[in-house]
Amino acid sequence: MAQATFSVRMDDALKEQFETLCQEFGMNMTTAINVFARAVVRERRIPFEISSPDALVTRNTALQAFQALRTQAKNNGISDMPLDEINEEINKARREATQ
């Protein structure tokens, strides 16, 4: 199989950390990049989740938000809202978000 070369630019500190970790795994950076590329091609996706740490929602923060919404619904007199009305409100919010 023919070989091709490509360059990647990255922060010096990241490169050093990556190189050290690859060595701990018993491989060099070229092998690690090839493993990554093969996984992307095989799975036809990035083989890990890419997200913003600012958007990280833990179970505890989600539960706190839910509890706050329950309290707010009770205070506003809508804690007994039927499920179909709740779903309609969710759908309305989604439609507005895409406009």
DAJO-V353895 format. One record per helix or strand of 2 or more residues. SS is the DSSP state (h for helix, s for strand). FROM is the first residue (numbers start at 0). TO is the last residue. If there is no record, write none. Layout:
# DAJO-V353895
ss->SS from->FROM to->TO
ss->SS from->FROM to->TO
This chain:
# DAJO-V353895
ss->h from->11 to->23
ss->h from->28 to->42
ss->h from->52 to->54
ss->h from->58 to->74
ss->h from->82 to->96
